[in-house]
Each structure stands twice: as C-alpha cells, then as structure tokens.
Amino acid sequence: MSRRTDRTPMHLNAFLMAAGHHEAAWRLPESERLTGPGVEHYKHLARTAERGKLDSLFLADSPALQGDPGRRPSSRLEPTLLLTALAGATSRIGLIATASTSYNDPYNLARRFASLDHVSGGRAGWNIVTTAGADAARNFGLDDTPLHRDRYRRAAEFVEVSTKLWDSWADDAVVADKESGVHARADRVRRIGHRGEFFRVDGPLNLQRPPQGYPLLVQAGSSEDGREFAARYAEAVFTAQQTLEEAIAFYKDVKRRAELIGRDPDGIRILPGVVPVLGDTEAQARELDAELDRLIVPEYARRQLARTLRLPPEALALDEELPGDLPAEDEIEGAKSRYTLVVELARRERLTVRQLIGRLGGGRGHRTFAGTAEQIADTIEHWYDSGAADGFNIMPAVLPSGLERFVDEVVPILQRRGLFRTEYTGSTLREHYGLPRPANRLFETVDRSPGFTGLGLTAEAG
C-alpha cells in the first residue's frame, strides 16, 4: 500500500446541499422544512466553514430539475449568483460553482467567473461538468444527451476558449493615467480570434483579467474521458471512491496521466468525497445514520436508482439483488463512472435494491463514515497517509448540524495532529490550495509565476 512521504496539511472543501447530502435529511426537525432557496441558510454554512479555516465551499448544479420534486428539496439558486452573495458574507474561504460546458457558451461563462473572482477578491473556482441526462438536453432543444466523448471534446475546447478570454487582458493593461487620459493600454488588450470545432469567439473579454489569473479549475468525472480531461486541465478533482484501494488507484492514475502529458502531478489536488455522520458515541452516530435511512421513501429512491441504471423502476425488486443483465459502462452515455461505482458496490457486497438504496441515500455513491469525531479524524488521516487523497470533499449528511460538528469537533483534532491549518495564510483560493497564479499566455507579463508549467493549453493570438 502507498504511504505519503510528506505531511503537508491536507485540503478540506465543504460541499453544501440544502438540508444535507442524505436524501431524507430534510425530514429531520432541524431542517426547518427549507421551503425556499434559503440564502441566509447558506450564509450561515459559509461562515461556519470559514470559521473552520476550510479551503473552499462548493455548490453543485444542473440545468434541469433532477428527479422527483417530492423526494427532497430541489429548488436551487444559480450557483455563481449565490456565491456572489456568499462572497459578501465571508472574507477568506474559496467559492466553487458548478457550470456545464454542454449548455453554456464560453464568453458568458468566462465573464461570469471572472466577475465572481473580482467580486470575491480572488476566491472563485469553476467545477467543470459536461452534464448527463436527457432532461437537461430537452431544456436546450435536444432530443437526448450528446455522446459522452463529444461532450468531453466540447468541454476541452470550452476551457481553451475560456482561458484565452481570461488572458485577453494583460495584467498591466489598466494604467488609469488621469493626466494623459489613458485608462487602459489598447496594445495590452487583445482579441483571441478563436476558430474551433464547436466555437467561434473573437474576444477580448469585456472585463480585465481576474485576480487569480484563472479561477481554480475543478473537475469531477472519473470515467476514462473524465480522467484524461482531469489530467490535462483540472487543478482539483472531486471524486467518489468506495474503498481505500480504489481511491489509491484513482489517485495514482490521474497523477500518472498528468505527468505523461508534461504537467507537474503535484499541481492537481485529489479530493474524495466523504459523508461524515457524527455522534458523541459510535452507537449514537450509527443510530442517526439508521434513522436517516428509515426516513427514505423507497419508491422515490427506487425511481432515482432506476434512472441511474437506465432501467424501468419495475425492473428493480426492492428485496432482490440487481438484475444480472445490466449494460456495461461502455454502453452508457450518461454519468459513466457513477454508474459503474453503483453497480460494483451492489455486486461486491451482494446488496438487495433496498440495501443499495440505503447505502446511496447518504452521498449518492460517496463513502459514508458514521462515528465519533475521533473516529472520523482517524479515517481521514488513514486515507490521507495511505496516498489516497490530497484532502477531502466534506459532504455533511445533515445541515447545518453536520457541518457545525465537523468544524467544531473534527477540524480541531486534525489541527492538533498537524494535518490541517490553524489560520489562513493567503487570501485567494489558489493560495489556499498551494497553487500558483497562471501566467498570461497571450502576453509576457511582469507577474509571471515561477514554477507554473501550464495546463496543457494552447494559445492563439488571432
């Protein structure tokens, strides 16, 4: 088994989702029914995460209503707008929003993330997703999801265009010289003239370069295409791994792929998702975990599982194992890696559909840990020291209490063990993650960051 040779502090991200990641969390008294989008609720969560000195917080998103609205709170504010509000409620924590490359255009999205980075003083991050699901496709005039490989080809070009747009202003373009009447030097603002397979974009962006150069680039797919994309573009990877062995293998694989294309593998942070269920005792934590599972409405959950497996709900008998004739991952055009994770979990542990629903209820395939703060910290430390992660995407089963307990009980243990910061030492998200500010590829800039090897991107000045 791999062992970590360094003991640099790990990275912790708070993945926030309404009442919590367990699909029945909204049924607990503390959720206060969450009948609306809950801006103040998210402000409280953001301040709690910042109090714990976490690197960042993260909001998922989809351009479609996901699943049955009767199942759990499903009303979502657009994440970059919500994070703009959270930027004003916090001062240091990073702010990562999900945005799809399949159902946006580069110019508008690059402008939105540049705006968030300026508003927050350099704390923005973009979780790049390609979006699976026919429901989303039909909201944009398509009959079904574009092919998996086509979505990733479009995503690669989308990132290329976005980074060119962020580079279209030199860092020293704005001089604001009142005496001469020159606000910005025209020779330091450049069109990008992009002509590609999916996009034609002239530029430049109508906003100067973001404080971080680029927002932090995050990715969450674990399929073959997803891993290749992560190795080329991602600076942080959110991943779902059920076992330590699988997590170690994924960690090594992504870092190896990055090295093969000339990137420094230490420039990518791998953060598996973990769903902590905390109690004063292990028995209390397991009781809460069991209570949440009892509150799952089986019929809602069965329909959701059927969507994941591309089956009709009636093909899934609650007290039987999964059918034996499921399609292979290569035949799936949606979320390939999550499909494989779910099927392998069910096969490996010989779970009935009812048992599988319970295992997925807490984190949709992410690893759930129920125990005391000390036990949670021990597990996190073991995975970290074993070379399975550079940090973790913390997904509290219940909010706000799950995040409050993690910050107040688990984080101090990690700090005492020298595994996590006690104070912020930087002000930007890139500084929190220990990553350099990218050099501008369209201009020779005065603030070129030493040691930056690029993201495998190609510049086109036009």
N, C-alpha and C positions, 0 to 999 in steps of 0.2 A: 504494500500500500504506500502511496506517495506521502511524504511528510513535508510540511512547509519549512523551508530553511531560514526564513526571516520571520520576525514577529512585529512587522509594521502594523499599526492599528487597522482594523477592518473598516469597511464602509457599511453603513446602515441606511436604507431607504424605507420610508413609510408609504405603503400602498393603501390609499384611502378609498373606501367604497361605502357610501351611505351608512347603513346601520352596522356594517361589518361584513366580512367575507363569508361567513356562514349564511347560507340562504335563508335560514329561519331566525337569524339574529333580530330581525325587525319585530318579531313576535314577543320578545322579552320586554318587561316593563320599562327598562332604561331607554329604549329607542324612542319613547315619546311619540310613537306612531309615524314620525317622519313623513307627513303627508305632502310636504313640499320639497323643493330643491335644497333648502337648509343651508344658506350661506353662512349664518352665524355658527352653525354646527361645524362647518369646515374650517372656519376661522379658529375655533377652539382647538380642533385637531391639529391645525398647522402650528399654533402656538405651543401646543403640548409637545409635538415632535421637535420644534426648535429648542424648547426647554431641555430636551434630552440630547441636544447637540447632534441630532441626526443630520446626515449629509443632505438629504433631499426628501421631498414627498412627491407622490406620483398619482396621477389620475388616469384611469383607463377611459376609453371612449369607443363608440361605434356609431356610424351614420345610419342606424336603424334601431327600432325598438327590439331588444333582444329577449326572445322567449315570451312566455305568457305574463302579461302585466299583473295577473293575480298572484303570481308566485312570490314576488319580492319587490321592494321599491325599485322602480325602473325609470323614473324621471331624472334626467341628467342635464345639468347646465353644460354649455360648451366649455371644455376644459381650459383653453387659453384665456377666456374671459373670466372664469372662476379664479384662475391663478393670478390674474391681474388684481383681483380683489384681495387675494391672499398675500400678494406682494406688499400691499399697503398695511396688512395686519402683522407682518413679520419683518425681520431685517437681515437675516443671515441664511436661512435654510434654502436649499435649492428647490426649484419648482419645475417639475417634469410633466408635460402634457402629451397625450397620445393623439396622433393625427395620421390619417390614412393617405398613402400615396396613390391609391386607386381612385379615390373620389374627391380629390382636391387638385388644384393647379399650383405649380411651383411658385409663381410670382406672389400670389395672395398668401400662400402659407409661409414663404420666406419672410414676407413683410410682417406677418402676424408674430412669428417667433422672434424676429429682430425687435419688434415693438415690445414684446414681453421682456426680452433681455434688457432693453433700455429702461423700461419702467421699473424693473426689479433691481437694477444696478448690477447686472451680470449673473443672474441666478437661474436662467432659463435652460430647460432641456427638452428635447424632442424625442419621444418614443415613436419610432418609425414602424408603422404596420402596413400590411398590404390588404387586409380586410377580406375575410372569407364570409360566405353566406349569400344565398340568393335574395334574402330580404333587403340587404343593403344594395345589391345590384339593381333591383327593381325600383329603388328610390332614385336611381340615376339613369333610367331609360334603358337598362339592360335586362335581358331575359334571365340571365344566370351569372354566377361568379365567373370572371375571366379565368383562364387557365392559370394554374399555380406558377408555372415558370414564367408566363407572360407578366403576371403581377410583379414578380421579382425583377424582371428586366425593366419594367416601367419604374419600379422603386429605385433601382440603381441610377437610372437617368434622372429621376426626380431629385435625388440627393446631389448628383453632379450639378444640376441647374441651380439648386438652392444655394450650394456653397459658392458657386460663381457669383450669384447675386449678392451674397453677403460680402464677397470680395470686390464688388464693383466700385466701392468707395475705398480709397487708400485711408489708412489710419490718420494720416496728417492732412486729409483733404480739406477739413474745415479750419480756416485760419481766423475768421471773424475779425478782419482788419478794418476797423471803422475809418481809420484815416485814409486808406486807399479805396475804401468802398468795396472791398473784395471779401465776401463771406466764405466762399469755398473755391478752391482752385479747380478750374474746369479740367485741367490736364490730369487731375488726381481722381476724377470720376469717369468711369469707362463703361461703355456698353459691352455686353458679353457676347452678343451675336451667336447665340446657341442654335444649332440646327441639328436635331437628332431624330431618332425613330419615333418618339412619342411627343416631343415638344419642340416648338419654335419660340424662342424668347430672346428679345433684343436687350432688355435692360437699359440702363442700370436700375437698381432698386431706388425707390424714392425715399430712402432712409439711410443715413450713414451707417457705417459698419458697427455691428453690435459690440458691446463692451467686451464680451468673451471672444470676439472674432467670429466664432460659430457658437450657437447654443450647443450644449453637450448632446452628442448623438447616441441615442439608446435604441436597442433592438430587442425583440422578444421571441423570435421564431427559432425553433430547434430542428426543423426539417433539414434535409440536405441543402436545399436552396437557402434556407434561413441561416445555416451555419456559414455558408460561403459569403453571404451578404454581411453577416456579423464580422467575419474575419477581415473583410475589405473596408467596411465603413464604421462599425459600431465602436464606441468608446466605453459603453457599459452595456451589459447583456442581462436582461431579466429572463430567468429560465425556470422551468418546473422539472424537478427531479425527485423521484420517489425513494431512491436508495442512495446510500453513500457511494457505492461502487459506480452507479450510473452518473452521479454528479462528478466524480473524479474523472471518468472517461470523457464526459462532455467538456469539462474544464480543459483537459489536455488537448482535446481535438480542436477546439476553437483557437487556442493559443498556437497550436502547430500550424493550422491553416493560415493564421496571420503571419507567422514567421516565413512561411513558404512564399508569400507574395511581397516580402520585404518590409513588413511592419514590425515594430517592436511589440512583442506579445504582452509586455508589461503596460502597454498603452490601452489595454482592454481590461475592464473590471467585470468579473463574472459574479452575478448576484442571484443565487437560487431563492425562490420564494419559500417562506416558511410561515405557517399559520400557528402562532402560539395560543394555547388555551391555558390561562394561568389560574392557579388556586393557591390558597395558603398551605394546603397539603396536596399530595398527589391524588388522594381519593376525592378531594373537593374539585380538583381540575377535571378528573375523569367524570365526575357527576355532572359538571356543567357541559362537558362535551357530549355526554349521553342525553342530557336534557335537550340540547340543540338538535341532536339527531331525531329525537322523538317528535320535535315540532315540525319536521319536514313533512310537507304534504306529498305522499308518494306519487300521486297521479301527475302533479306538476313536474316532479323530479324525473319521473319516467319519460314524460314527453321531452324534457330537455336532453336526457341521455339519448333518446331515440334520434333527436336532431344531430347530436354529436356523431352517432354511429351511422347516420344516413339510413335509418330503418323506420318502418311504421311502428308506433308505440305498441300495437298489439303483438308485435314480434318479440317483445320483452316480457316474459312472465316473471313477476316480482320474486317468486321463491325458487327460481331456477337460474342456472348459470347462463352466460351469454350464448347465443346461438353459435354453432360450430363453423358456420359457413360465412363468416364476416369477410368483407373485401380486404385486400392487402393495402398497405399505406399508398403504394403507387397508384391505386385506383381512386384515391380520394383527392378531390380538387380543393377542399376546404382547408381547415387547420390540421395539416398532416401530422405534425409532431404531437399535438394534444390527443388526436385520435389514437395514435399508437400507444401513448402513455396509458390511456384509459383501458384499452384492450389488454395490454401487457399486465397491468395491475390486476385486472379481473382474472386473467388466465393464471398468473403466477400464484395468487392466493386462493384460487378456486372460489371466488365470491359469487353469491347469488346477485341478481339485479338489485334486490332490496339492500343487501350489504354494500354493494358498489355505490348505490345512491348515497348511503350514509358516509362512505369514505370520500366521496366527491363533494358532499354538501358543504364542507368547511372551506375548501380552497380550489375546487374545480380541477384537481389533479396535483396541486402543490402539497408538499409534505406538512402534515399536521402534527404538532407536538403538544401533548397535554401533560402538565406537571407543575411543580413549584418553580419559582424564579431561578433557584439554583440549578434545577434540572434542565430548564430551558437554556440557561447560560452554558451548562456543561455540554449540551448537544451542539449548540452553535460553535463553541470552542473546538469540539472534536471535529466537526465538519471543516472548520477553517484550518486547523492544524494538519488535517489529512490531505490538504491540497484540493479540496472540492469547491472552494469559493474564495473570492477576494472580499466578500461581505455578503449581506443578505437583504432581500426584499421582504420586509416585515409586513405581514398581512393579518392584522388582528381579526379574530373570528367575530368579535363583538366590539362595537364602537359606541361611545367613547372609552368605556372602561378598559377594553383590551389594550389600547394604546397607552392610556394613563398608567396601567400596571406595568407594561413593558418599560416605559420610560422611568418610572419611579422605583422599580424593583430589579429588572434585568440589566438595564444600562449601568447602574452603579456597580454591579458585580463585574461586568465586562471592563469597566474603567479600573477597578481595583486590580484586575488581572493584567492591566496594561494592554488590553485588546481594543480599546476604543478611546477616542479623545475625551478630555475633560473640558476643553474650551475650543471654540472655533479659532483657527489660526489664519484663515483667509476670509475674504468677503464674497468670492464668486463660487459658483458651483464647480467649475473646473479646479479651483484651488482646493475645495473640499475633497475632490476625488484625486488630487495629486496629479492632475493632467495639465500640460502646457497650453497656452493660448496659441491657436494655429496661426502660422504665418500667412500673409495675404499672397495668394498665388498669382494675382494679376499685377501686383506692384512690388517693387523692392521697398520694404517698409523699414522704418527706423526701429521698430519694436519686435523684430523677428525673434521668436522664442528659440533659444538654443536647445538642441536635442529633439526638436519636432521633426519627425520623419515623414509626415503626411499621412493621408488616409487612403492612398491608392487612387487618388482622383487625378483627372487630367484637366488642365486649364485651357480655355480657348478664348483668346482676347477678342476675336471677331474683327 
